[in-house]
Amino acid sequence: MGFRITRIFLLLLLPFAGTAQSSQVGNLQQYENDRLHFGGLIGPNFSSLTVRPAPDFYKFDTLTSITPKTGAGLDLCILGEFKVSDYFRLRFVPGLSLVNRKLIYHVRGKVSDYDFIKDVESNYLHFPLYLKLQSKRVYGNYASYLLGGFKYSRDLASDQGVNNNGLDPAKQVIKLKKNDYSFEAGAACEFYLPYCKLAIEIKAAFGLRDAMIHDNTIFSNSVERLNSKAVILSFTFEG
């Protein structure tokens, strides 16, 4: 659902990004003349996981399926942007991302079916670098942009060091690697206010590496590959 909304939002913004500049004079008239801008970002994230079952999944005869469940979190970042040209910017947005996800393992029991619900929580310190395609202003105080780039993330709450050997399956944890890499793309509407610029931005993030640590438990052996994904809604303020 979230990724469908992202595609619709991008399609709506594409014609807007090419709109000609209005002759009206708006707020922050010298803003585009400055090469460097700083600001902040805050907003919710809706994170999940993409699961590719193991090729021999059938051998886990009591395990019938694995279902990822999306959870809500929060992003808090600082922002630095460098003007390359009238239409292109480089944007660096380091920050903290609090992420909450679940994996539900459906098991066939002798009497009745049951689930193992595994929380997969992360506190990411992330370092994304984006290339931003900036439109001209419209009607003095409005603009839009598209952006894309790559992000390195380090999980400060990783369970990588946990030893699952000998633990009851109900107590075993899903172990993710501390380091992750992702591709991100998004779009936004911008509003030039009297003292700052506000943008409402939506991005989709897709993990590029297998994030799971395969530690010989039924929960990891039944998965060939596990990738992170998210939709992030952000409110950015730049001065």
N, C-alpha and C positions, 0 to 999 in steps of 0.2 A: 504494500500500500504506500509506504513512505517513498520508495523509489519511483512509483508511478506519479506521485505528486511532484517529485523533482523533475521528471521529464516534461510534465505539463508546464511547470514554472519556467523551464528553459525555453520551451517553444513560445511562451508568451513574451519573453524578454528579447528574443532574437530580433524582431522588427524594431523594438524600442531602442536597441543598442545602436542601430544605424540611423536614428532620427537626426535631422539637421538641427544645428544650434539655433535657439531662439534669440531674437534680438532684444528681449527683455533683459534688464540688469537685475541680478539677484543678490543674495547675501554672499558674504565672503568673496568679494570681487577679486582679490589677489591670490586666492587659494591655489589656482592652477599654475601660478608663476613660481611657486616654491617647489624645490626638488625633493624635499624630505618632509614627511609627516609622521606623527606618532599618535597613538590612540590606544583604545582598549576594546575588548570583545567579551560579551557574556551571552549565554544562551543554552537551551536544553539540547541534549543529544538523544537520539533513539537508536540504540545499538543492538546488534544481533550477531549471529555467526552463520556462516555457510558451511554445511556439513557434507562431505563426500564420504559415504560409507565405504568400508574396506571391500575389496573385490570378493573376499571369502566371507562376507557378512552372513551368508546362509548357515555357516557352521555354528554360529551363536544361536542355536535353535530356540532358546527361551527369550532371546532379545529380538523383538519384532520391528522396532523402528526407533529413530532418534529424531526428536523435534526441537529445533531451536526456538527460544521465546525472546522477543524483543523487550528490552527494559529501558527506562528513562534515566538520564544522567545530566551532568552539568559541565559546561566548558567555561573556563576563565582564562583569558589570554591578554597579553600585551601585543601591540601592533606597531610595526614600522614599515613605511612604504616609500620607495624611491621612484621618482618619475624618470622613465627612460625616454619617452617621447609624448606627444600629445595624446596618443591612444594606448600606450603600453606602460605598465608599472610593474615593478618587482615588489612583492609583499612577503614579509617574514612575520610569522605570528606564533611565537613560542608561548606555551601555557600549560595548564593542568586540565585534564579531562577525567572526570569521575564517571565510570562506566559500570552498568549493571545489566547482566545477561543471564540466561538460564539455558541449560540443556536438559531435555526430558527424555529419559530412556524408558521405553515401554517394554515391559517384561511379561511373558506368558507364565502364569503360575499354575500349580496343580489344581488349585481350587478356584482361584480367580486371578485376573490380570492385575498388575500393579505397576507403579512408576517409580523410578529413581529420579528425583529432581535435583539437579546439580547447579548451584549458583556459580557463575563465572564472573567475578567482579574484578575490576582493574582500576588502578589509579595511574593514568598515563601522564608522563611528562613528555610533551611532544614538541617537535621542531619542524613545522611545515614551511615550504618555500613555494610561492605561487607566481605565475605570470598572469597578469590581469589585463584584460582588454576593456578599456574605459570609453564610454560614449561621451559626446559633447552634452552640455547642459540643455535641458528642454524647459521652456517657459521660465527661465531664470534660476529656478531653485531645485530642479529635478534632473537626475541622470540615472544611468544603469551601468552595470558591468558584468562581464563573464570572467571566470578565472579557472585555472587548472594548475595542478602541481603535485609534488610528492611530499610525503611526511614520514619522518623517523619518529618512532615512539618507544619510550622505555617504561615498562610497567613497574612502578614502585611497590605494588602490592602482589607481585608474582609469587605463586606457590611453587616455584621451580625447585626449591630445596626440600619440599615435603616428601617424606618416604611413605608411599602407600603400601609397601609390602607388609603382609600380615594383618592389615586392617580389614574390618568388616566392610563389604561394598557400600553400605549406607554411609560410612565415615570416610571413604576414599574421596579425594578431590580431583577436579580436572586441572591439570597442570599446563600452564601456558608459558611460552618462552618470554623472557624479559624484553627482548627486542622485537619490534615489528616495523614493517614498512608498508605504506599504502599510497594509492593514487586517489586524488580528490578533484572534483569538478563541481562548480556551482555558479550561481548568478545572484544578483541583488538589485534592489532599487535604492537610490540614494536621495537624501533630502538635505539641502544646504540650509541650515538654521543660522540665526544671527551670530552665534558664538562657536558653533562646531558643525561638523557634518555627521549625520546619522544615516546608517545603512541597515536595511533589513535583508539578510543574506540566508540562502539555503544551499547546502552542499551535500553531496553524496561521497562517501569514503569507501574504498574497496581494498582490503588487505591483500598484499602480494605474496606473502609467504605462508607456509603451513605453520600456524601458531601453536599447535598442540605438541606437548612433550609425550612421546609414546613410551610409556613406562611399564608395559606388560600387564595392564589391568584390562578387564573386559570393556571399560569405558574408553580406553585409548586404542586397544587392539581392534575394536569394531569400527574405527574411523581411519580412513586413509589420509584425509586432509581436512583441516579446519582453518577457515579464513574469517577474519573480522570484517564487519561491514557496519555502516552507520549512516543516518541522515542527521545533519546538524543544522539547527535553526539558530542564527546568530544576530545579535544587535551590536553593531560596531559604532564607536564614537571616535572621530578624528579631529584634531585641532590644527 
